[in-house]
Amino acid sequence: MKAAKVAISIDPDLLHGLDRLVKARIFRTRSHAIQTAVQEKLGRLQKSRLARECLKLSTRDERATAELGLAADAREWPAY
């Protein structure tokens, strides 16, 4: 995968912690560590966005829609 280069400013203490992780071989490089952190954060934000959107759903409406689907499915099932 081709990567884009970016320049960032980072707190010295945070950079020191990052360097310790690289030295301990938890990450191959600073870039790998930062990329992993950003991927994880974006994934969590996406999940929390989905959860917020789900909270907007009406439980009553969702149940009614599901029951309509179940009733239609039941009519199509063969008799045993």
JOVENNOR-V936956 format. One record per residue. N is the residue number from 1. RES is the residue in one letter. PSI is psi in whole degrees, -180 to 180 (NA if undefined). NEAR is the number of other C-alpha atoms within 8 Angstrom. D_CENTER is the distance of its C-alpha to the mean C-alpha in Angstrom with 2 decimals. Layout:
N:RES:PSI:NEAR:D_CENTER
N:RES:PSI:NEAR:D_CENTER
//
This chain:
1:M:132:2:20.68
2:K:133:3:22.38
3:A:148:4:21.01
4:A:140:4:21.94
5:K:138:4:23.69
6:V:155:4:22.95
7:A:135:4:24.84
8:I:158:4:23.41
9:S:137:4:25.22
10:I:142:6:24.17
11:D:136:6:25.86
12:P:-38:6:28.41
13:D:-40:6:27.37
14:L:-41:8:23.73
15:L:-40:9:25.13
16:H:-45:8:27.42
17:G:-40:8:24.67
18:L:-45:10:22.80
19:D:-35:9:26.12
20:R:-40:8:26.70
21:L:-38:10:23.52
22:V:-43:13:24.71
23:K:-35:7:28.23
24:A:2:7:27.12
25:R:27:7:25.49
26:I:-34:7:22.06
27:F:150:10:21.01
28:R:-42:8:23.30
29:T:171:7:23.45
30:R:-43:10:22.35
31:S:-44:6:20.55
32:H:-43:9:18.61
33:A:-47:12:17.69
34:I:-41:8:16.62
35:Q:-43:8:14.63
36:T:-44:8:12.76
37:A:-42:8:12.22
38:V:-42:8:11.03
39:Q:-46:8:8.51
40:E:-42:8:7.15
41:K:-45:8:7.56
42:L:-39:8:6.08
43:G:-43:8:2.55
44:R:-41:8:4.11
45:L:-40:8:5.93
46:Q:-43:8:4.46
47:K:-41:8:4.37
48:S:-32:8:7.54
49:R:-43:8:8.82
50:L:-42:8:8.88
51:A:-42:8:10.60
52:R:-41:8:12.93
53:E:-38:8:13.84
54:C:-33:7:14.64
55:L:-22:7:16.89
56:K:-14:6:18.87
57:L:146:8:19.95
58:S:119:7:23.46
59:T:-42:6:23.83
60:R:-47:6:27.39
61:D:-41:8:26.60
62:E:-42:9:23.86
63:R:-43:8:26.34
64:A:-43:8:29.13
65:T:-43:8:27.27
66:A:-41:8:26.39
67:E:-35:8:30.04
68:L:-44:8:31.36
69:G:-41:8:29.48
70:L:-40:8:30.75
71:A:-42:8:34.26
72:A:-42:8:34.28
73:D:-41:8:33.11
74:A:-35:7:35.79
75:R:-27:6:38.50
76:E:-13:6:37.63
77:W:144:6:37.75
78:P:151:4:41.12
79:A:144:3:43.48
80:Y:NA:2:44.00
//
